[in-house]
Amino acid sequence: MCNLNCHFCPKTKRESGFMSFDLCKKAILESKDLADEITLHVMGEPLLHPDIEKIILFAEAEGVRINLTTNATLVAKYQDLLLNPTIRRINFSVHGLKVNYSSEEQQRILHEIISFTKLAEEERDDLILIYRLWNINDESNRLLLDQIEQEFNISLEEGVKKISMRIKNNVYIHYDNSFDWPDPKGEVRSERGYCHGLTTHIGILVDGTVVPCCLDNNGNIPLGTITEKKLVSILADSRAMAMKKGFQGRKLVEDLCKKCTFIKRLERNRDTS
């Protein structure tokens, strides 16, 4: 579920809804020993979830760190909750503002993000905050960049291919290109490639379906569901293991992976790291 309508978002073809709190607790409990942190995203706006406060407090009670990606439109409403010590990082997708709001509304929402940033510096100096601009070729970013420069008294570099630039302390701005989400009806890009799916991350969709990657938003590669089987067993099954082994050997096993253009970004980052 999301309160914005961005052209670069493919929208889910599944029925929209919220993961139940009980299922979310199950996902957290079965994931916490496998992961350093749990990220609230894949599709949708996490702060719209009616149980978002209960979810974060449950994660805190279980000693689970949260990484949250938000379109930032509800930051002012939930600023106290977002300062919860179990939240390790917040990604603000500010590139979504200009395609949904007038320049005045963009400035208002960005001001709310900046105000929260300054509050977090006072109360949570360990909290990592990232302003995402994943549309670096868009000239209209200048409005947002001017406001950030003015508020923080800095100069931001433009025209870069990719850069993660520190604004101050634990606050960063991250530039990158927009990308096309993999389409099962798309053309095969390559039979070979490397992906972090099933190695550094997995996804659990709203109904408990486990997918190998956060870009499989429609569950085209269902590995199993945690409502029927333990997560550790799902990840040990033959389909998941074949994919993981394939990635390690730079071989793409699943059709959706062969059509994924995001893999080019992963390969670029891997080659330059």
SULLINBEL-V826995 format. One record per backbone hydrogen bond with DSSP energy under -0.5 kcal/mol. NH is the residue of the N-H (numbers start at 1). CO is the residue of the C=O. E is the energy in kcal/mol with one decimal. If there is no record, write none. Layout:
NH:CO:E
NH:CO:E
This chain:
9:6:-1.3
24:20:-2.4
25:21:-2.5
26:22:-2.0
27:23:-2.4
28:24:-2.4
29:25:-2.7
30:26:-2.3
31:27:-1.1
32:28:-2.1
34:31:-2.1
35:31:-1.2
38:65:-2.7
40:67:-2.2
41:39:-1.4
45:1:-3.1
46:44:-0.6
46:69:-0.6
48:45:-1.9
49:46:-1.5
52:49:-1.8
55:51:-2.6
56:52:-2.2
57:53:-2.4
58:54:-2.1
59:55:-2.4
60:56:-2.2
61:57:-2.1
62:58:-1.6
63:60:-1.3
64:59:-3.0
66:86:-2.8
67:38:-2.2
68:89:-2.6
69:40:-1.1
70:91:-2.8
75:72:-0.9
78:74:-1.7
79:76:-0.7
82:78:-2.5
83:79:-0.6
83:80:-0.8
84:81:-1.9
87:84:-2.0
88:66:-2.9
88:86:-0.6
89:66:-1.3
90:128:-2.5
91:68:-2.9
92:90:-0.6
92:130:-3.4
93:70:-2.7
93:91:-0.7
94:92:-2.0
94:132:-0.6
95:132:-1.0
96:93:-1.6
97:94:-1.4
98:94:-0.5
100:97:-1.5
101:97:-2.0
106:102:-2.6
107:103:-2.1
108:104:-2.0
109:105:-2.6
110:106:-2.7
111:107:-2.2
112:108:-1.7
113:109:-2.1
114:110:-2.7
115:111:-2.6
116:112:-2.2
117:113:-2.6
118:114:-2.3
119:115:-2.0
120:116:-2.9
121:117:-1.9
122:118:-1.0
123:119:-2.1
124:120:-3.5
127:124:-1.9
128:88:-2.3
129:170:-2.4
130:90:-2.4
131:172:-3.1
132:92:-3.2
132:130:-0.7
133:174:-3.0
135:133:-0.7
136:176:-1.6
138:135:-2.3
139:137:-0.7
141:138:-1.6
142:139:-1.6
143:140:-1.0
144:141:-0.6
145:141:-2.6
146:142:-2.9
147:143:-1.4
148:144:-2.2
149:145:-2.9
150:146:-2.3
151:147:-2.5
152:148:-2.2
153:149:-1.2
154:149:-1.3
163:175:-0.7
165:163:-0.7
165:173:-2.7
167:171:-2.8
168:171:-1.5
171:168:-2.7
172:129:-2.7
173:165:-2.9
174:131:-3.0
175:163:-2.5
175:173:-0.6
176:133:-1.8
186:183:-2.3
189:258:-3.2
190:258:-1.8
193:250:-0.9
198:201:-2.9
198:212:-0.8
199:196:-2.2
200:196:-2.7
201:196:-1.0
203:211:-2.9
205:209:-3.1
208:205:-2.4
210:224:-3.3
211:203:-2.8
216:213:-1.5
217:215:-1.7
219:216:-1.3
222:219:-0.5
223:210:-2.9
223:221:-0.5
224:210:-0.6
226:208:-2.3
228:225:-1.7
229:225:-1.7
234:230:-2.1
235:231:-2.3
236:232:-0.7
237:233:-0.6
237:234:-1.0
241:237:-2.3
242:238:-2.4
243:239:-1.8
244:240:-2.4
245:241:-2.5
246:242:-2.1
247:243:-2.6
248:244:-2.0
249:245:-1.3
250:247:-1.8
251:246:-3.7
252:191:-2.7
253:251:-0.7
258:254:-1.5
259:255:-0.8
259:256:-0.8
260:257:-1.2
264:261:-1.3
265:261:-0.5
265:262:-0.9
266:262:-1.7
267:263:-2.6
268:264:-2.1
269:265:-2.6
270:266:-2.3
271:267:-2.4
272:268:-1.4
273:269:-0.7
